[in-house]
Amino acid sequence: MYFPVYRPRRLRKNETLRRMVRETKLSVDDFIYPLFAIHGRKVRNEICSMPGIAQLSVDLAVKEAEEAFNLGIPAVILFGIPKKKDPRGSEAYARSGIIQQAIRAIKDRLPDMAVITDVCLCEYTSHGHCGVVVKDQVDNDATLELLAKMALSHAEAGADMVAPSDMMDGRVKAIREILDQNGFENIPIMSYAAKHASGFYGPFREAAESTPQFGDRRSYQMDPANPREALREACLDVQEGADIIMVKPALAYLDIIRAVREEINLPVGAYSVSGEYSMIKAAAQRGWLEEERVMMEVLTSIKRAGADLILTYFAKEAAKVLQRKA
Ligand code: PBG
């Protein structure tokens, strides 16, 4: 069927027809909204490089979660800024830690919202690395024990799901084991399975105050050039008991999202990270891009690539657009 018999433009003629043949539909159900929790009351520290995003004390984090929930967003993922950092990141697994407080407060107010927690030490360690440092190296096996403790303390505080983002080998297994041994066999693990050593995390490190004090994360996060390795990582995490496989970042890694989608029959998540958000915000502030249009286009492309779940700082804004268009 060739031109002039077939004319693809026929089905693009108006919005009604376009709506009928649209292949990818974003839904508010896809979104997970990241929140940064900090000690104190009524604290709202705006993050300069991420307009609209702030470190929030628990009282305000609850309000922000509630706003998101009322827009239909089913889940938040929590990051914490501790009072004090130390080499072993002890606040990460303290009962009174900032995340543990935030989980309890959000679940108390919004029992039906899914509270997911990021499991990683970098926000809590004085050196800013994602694990225990021994002779200037991040020690894999010594870190597993702390990550497991951290995940358990989140579950004990009431988290609905834990999401390890440290990239240590064997961490999904270690977390699955400790959760199961303590009666949390029904708490799912969303693994940051293919997490790349990316420049796109820059603004997040301002938000979470987690910049490494020496070196970088390339000895544990993945090389951005390695799609086959990304699949190996994803398969390992499936074997270790992951329930959801995540790829991170999203926009520069759409091929990897697609490959994981095709290879693995678990839900696939994609983290549209801080730098992806900041780029659009910055260009829009200069009038160089239409913010809403580009935001929806990027989120649609992540879904089109194969993501079932999208972690995005745009969750609230995109939810409002979807509501308006419904
Ligand atoms: C913690 C973690 C990071 C992000 C999520 N969890 C930062 C990092 O690995 O340096 C990045 C999220 C973002 O940029 O939005 N390890």
Residues whose N, C-alpha, C, O or C-beta is under 5 A from the ligand:
A	BS01	PBG	C120 C122 S165 F200 Y201 F204 V273 S274 G275
